[in-house]
Amino acid sequence: MRFLVVSDIHCMSSDLEGANVYFGNEGSSFNIEERCPSKNPILALTKCLSDEELQVDAILCLGDFAHQSKQLPLMQAWNDLHLVARKLNIQHVMGVTGNHDLLSRIEDIDQAQKRIDFLKQIAPPFPFNDRQQQKDYFADGVAVLSLLGCDVIAVDTCRLHGLGGDANASRSIWAIGHLSEAMIAKIVEIIEQSENSHFIVMMHHHPLRVDEIVDPDYDQMSDGAKLLQSLGDTGKSCIVVHGHKHMVKLRCAELGHVKPVVFSASSFAAYPYKNHERYFANQFHILDIKLDAPRPEGTIYSWDWGGGKWERSRTPNMPFTRPFGKDYAIDDIVTKICAIDCTSMVAKNALFESVPELAYVSMDEVEVINQKLIEHDLSIVSARSDIQALMRGVQ
């Protein structure tokens, strides 16, 4: 089953820019008035996925549709995503609320409820094209769409935005997403009562710190680990997808009986945050999950935006193809590599046949493996974020 994952579009409006309603240097270069696909990355999705001949079951939109909660750009982006879905015969479009869809500045705090009311009234209906699911989402913060073999659970981590007794309290609320015990209990109840074995839990904010080195902020949700523990303890296959940080990361949460996978999606069309430039790329992803596997397993395919079109990713942090779901240990991989008869070079196919776990490692892990291979005079050679060969005598 395939899901198109789009997060943190942050589209802007050239008309509104002229009215000086945007603040700061963040945002994006994507103006929603652009109707040419070479300048509109949403509309460019149609050609990219048509050329790839990929059939997608649903589009998952992880929030922050428009920069600084501007309503007309948000509504147009939501409509454009549905237009793409119609052209590609994608049956479902699902969204969740991001902080920029409600408010992003303390000066706008009194507008939060008005923007929630706006989201309830736009067409197509947000975040689901079903009025009962929409009602559940805005009433409980949790709604579910059951597909054949997989349930998609939408979680509103922005439910408290607009609250707070003073400016500092309000700012801390929207900077960090919120999960209540009742919301976690509702998610678990849905999973335990469902006949399906696979679940996608989509939200805007991050349940765990995305990167311990690159990300300097400790702004993960306070109950994020509790959610992941609860998901793992259901004994079913759960994948959490989120946005917000504009930083791509795929990992397995070491929590629960069946460990959930957590995928932090790239931004779709935003400027990089300060000091994140080295690790940054605007991307969209295809999450392809195996419904016959007992735990989260599948492949993430990613495309980069550049030169007015989508291209297969060459980004080290998230290359075009990234399988997930297999357990492996770096030291075991090193041991298998050292057992290979390599006089000068072993090509990729032969290398992967001997060490199939290499298909699942990241480029960061390749660097760790190469450090351990130095004493054996071996090195994995990579190009464009893809392993090419095993070489002897190349360091």
N, C-alpha and C positions, 0 to 999 in steps of 0.2 A: 504494500500500500504506500502511495507516494503523497507527500504533502509539500506544497510550495510555501516556504517560510520567508516572510518579509517583516523587517523590524526597523523602527526608528527612521522613517522616511524624512521627517522634518522638512516637508515641502514648504515653500514660501510663496509670496505673491509679489510680483513686480508692481502691481497697483498699490498694494499696501506699503511697500518699501518707499514709494514716493510720498506717502503720507507720514513717514517717520514714526511708525508704530512698533518697529522692532528695536530691541535694546541689546547692546553688546555685539561681539564679533562672531558669535556662534551661529548655528543654523546650517544652511546649505546653499549651493549654487543652483538648486532645482526650483525654478518658478513654475507653479502649477498651470499658469496660463499657456505654457509651451505645449503645442499639440503635435510637434514633430517628434517622432520616436528617438531621433538622435539627441534630443535635448530633454526628453521626458523618459526617465528610466522605467516608469510604470508601464507606459505604452510599449516600450521596447521589449518587454517581457514576451509579448506575443510572438514576435519573429524569432527570438532566441529559442523558446521552447518548441516552436513549430519546426525550426531547423534541427533541433536535437531529437525530434520525434518522440517526445516524452509525454505520456498521458499522466495527468495529475488528478488525484481524487478530491483534494480540497486545498484552499489557500488559507494559511494561518497568518494573521496580521497581529504583531506583538506590541502595538501601541506607538505613541508619538507619531501620529500621521502628519500633523502640521506643527511647524515651529511656533512656540510661544502661544499655543492655544488659540490660533486664529480659525474662526469657524468656517468661512467659505473655502479656504484651501483644504481643510480637513474633509469637508463634504465632497469636494471634487476628487480628492485622492481616493476616498471610499468608493465613489462612483466609478472611477477609472479602474480600480481593482476588480469591480464587478464586470466592467466592460471586457477586461482581459479574460475573466472567467468564462464569459459567454462565448468569446471568440475561440477559446481553447476547449470548450465543452467541459469545463470544470464545474462540478455540481454544487459545491459548497464554498462559501467565503465566510470565515469566522474571524472576529477581532477581539481584542481586549483593550481596555483604557490605559493610556500612558499618562505620565504626569504632565507632559506638554499638551495633552488633549483637554486638560482641565485648567491648570495654571502653572506658571513657572516663575512668577515674581510675587513678592509679598504685596506689591501694590494692587495686584489683581485678586486678592484673597476673597473679596466680597462677590466675585463673579463666578466662583466655583459651582454653586448650586445652579445658576443659570446655564452653565455649560453642560452640566449633567442633564438638565431638562432638554437642552438642545440635542444631545446625543440620543435621547429617548424618542425624538421626533423626526430625525433625519430619515431619508429614504435613499437606498434600500435600508431596511431596519438594521440597527446596530445593537449588539455585536453579532446577532444571528438573524437569519431571515425567517424567524419563527417567533410569534408574539409571546408564547408561553415561555420559551427559552429566554427571550429578552426580559420578561418579567422576573424570572428566577435570577438572572444576572444582576439586575439593579436592586432587587429586594434582598437577596442573600449573598451576593458577591460570588456566586458559583452557579454555573449552568453547564449542561452536558448535551452533546449531540452524539447519538449512537450511530455508528457506521457499521458496515458488515465486517466484523472481526476486530474492530477497534472503536473505543469511545474517545471523544475529544472533550476535555473538561476545561472550560474557560474560567479563569479566576481573576477577580478584580482586586488588584493590590493597591488601588488608588482610592479605596472607599472612604478613607478619612481625610482626603485632600479637601482643604477649605475649613477644616476645624483647627482648634488650638486657641488658647486663651490670650496669647500675645504673638508678636512677630517671630520670635525665636522658636516657640513651640510649633507654630504653623510651618515654618521653614523645615524643621526637623521631621515633620510628618510627611511632607511631599518629597523630601530628599531620600527617604527610606520607605519602601513599600510596607504594607501592613497585611498580616494574616491573623485572623482571630481563631480562637480554639473552635468556635462554632463552624467557621469556614473549613478548617482542617477536618473536623468531624464529618462535615457534609461531603467533602471530597472522598474520604475513606468509605463512607456509606455508599456512595455511588459506585465505587470500585467493587466493594464486597457484594453488592446486590446485582451487579451486571453479569450477564452471561458471557461477555467478552473477556478475553485474557490479556488484551493489550490496551494501553491507555496513553494518550498524549495529554499532559497537563500544561496548558499554555497560560502565561502571565507576563506582565511587563517587567517587574522588578526581579532581582536575583536572590535566590534563597541562600546561596553561599558566595563568599568573596570570589570574584572571577579569577584573579591572578594574584598570588602572594607577593610577586616581585614588581610587576608592571603597575598594578593598581594600588595606589597609596591609600585609598579610602576604605575605612571599615564601615561601609554603609549597606551591608547585606541585611535582609529582613531578620528581625530578632527571633522569629519562630521558623525561619527557613529550614534549619537542620531538623527541627521537630517534624515539619512536613515531610521531608525526605525519609526520615526514620519511619514515619507512619506509612508512607507509600511502600517502602521496602518490606514492612511487616505484613502487608496484605498478601504477600506471596505471589503477586501478579506482576506482569511486565509493565513498568512505568517509565516514560521519558518526559522530563520536564524541559520545556523550551521557553526561553525568556529573552528579553532585550535589555534596554536601558543603558548599559555600560558602553555600547558601541565597540565592544571588544569580543572577538570570537574565541570560544573555548569549548572543547568537548571533553567530558570526563565522566567517570563512574563515581557516584557518591558511595563511600564506604559505610553505608548505613542500611540496616534492615536485612531481612532474610534473602530477598531478591533485590540486589542493589539497583537503585534507579540510575538512569543515565541523565546527566544535566548538560544541556546544550545552550550556551550563550551565543545568540546570533549576532552577526555583524550588523552595523548600521547599513541602511539601504542607500541613503543619499546625503549623509550629513558631513560636516567638516569634522576633522579629528579633534579630540580634546587635547589640551596642552600636554606635551611630553608623551603623547601616545602615537605620534606620527610614524615612528619606526614600525609599529605593530598594526598599522591601520590599513583597512581597505573597505570600500563600500561593496557589499556583496548581497546576493540572494542565494538561497539554499533550497535544495530538494532533499527532504528527509524520506528515505526509502526504508521502510521497516519490514522485517520478516515476520509474518503472522504465524508461521509454523515453528518458531523458536520459543523455548520455554522462558526466556529472559530477554531483556532489550538487546536486539541485534539488528544490524542493517548497515546502510551506507549513507553518508551525507555527501551530496554533490554541490559544488559551489562555483559561482560565476562572479567575476570582478567587473565593475563598471569602469570603462576607460575609452577614450576616443569616440565617444558618442554611441557605444554599443556594449552589450554584455559579451564577455569572453570567458572561456574556461579558466578557472582560477590558477594563478601561479603564486599565490600568497603563501609563504612558509607556514603560517599559523593554521591555515585552512586551505589546503590545495584542492584541486578539482574533485578528487576522490578520496574520501576518508571513511574506511570501514570502521565499525565499532561493535563491541559485544563479546569479544574473545578475551579470556583471561590470559595474561602473560607476565613474565618477570624478565627484567632487563638482563640479569645475570644468566638466566637460562638461554636467552637469545645469544648472548656472547659465547656461551659454551657451545651451542650448535654451530655458530659461525666458525669457531676455531677448529671444529671437527671436519670442516669442508676442505677437500684437497684443492688448494688454490696456489698454483705455481706463479701465475701472473695476474689473471683476471677470471672472474666468474660472472657471466652475464645475469641480468635481472631475473629472467625466467628460471634459470637453474638455481639462483640464490633463493628465490621465493619457494621453489619446490623443496629445498632443504630446510628453509626456515620460514614457514608460512606466516608466522606471527609478525614478520616484518611489514606485512600489508596493513597492520593496525597501529604501527608506531608513528608518532609525530616527528617533525624535523628536529624539535628540541631533544627528543629521545634518541634520535640518530646521532646527535652530537655527543650525548652521554655514552652511547655504545662505542663510538669512535675513540673516545678517551680511554675506554677499557681495552680497545683493540690495539692501541699503540705498542704495547709490550710484545704483541704477537706479530708486529710488522704488517698489520692488515688495516684496511680502511674502507668504509662504505662511501661510494661516490654518488652524489646527488646533483641533479640539475633541475631548475624550475620546480622546486619543491617535490621532486619525484626521485626515488632511488633508481640508480642506473646500473650499478655493478658493485662487486666486491673486488678490491684491488690489493695486491701485495706490493709493499715498498713505496706507497704513496701516502704521505702524511700532510 
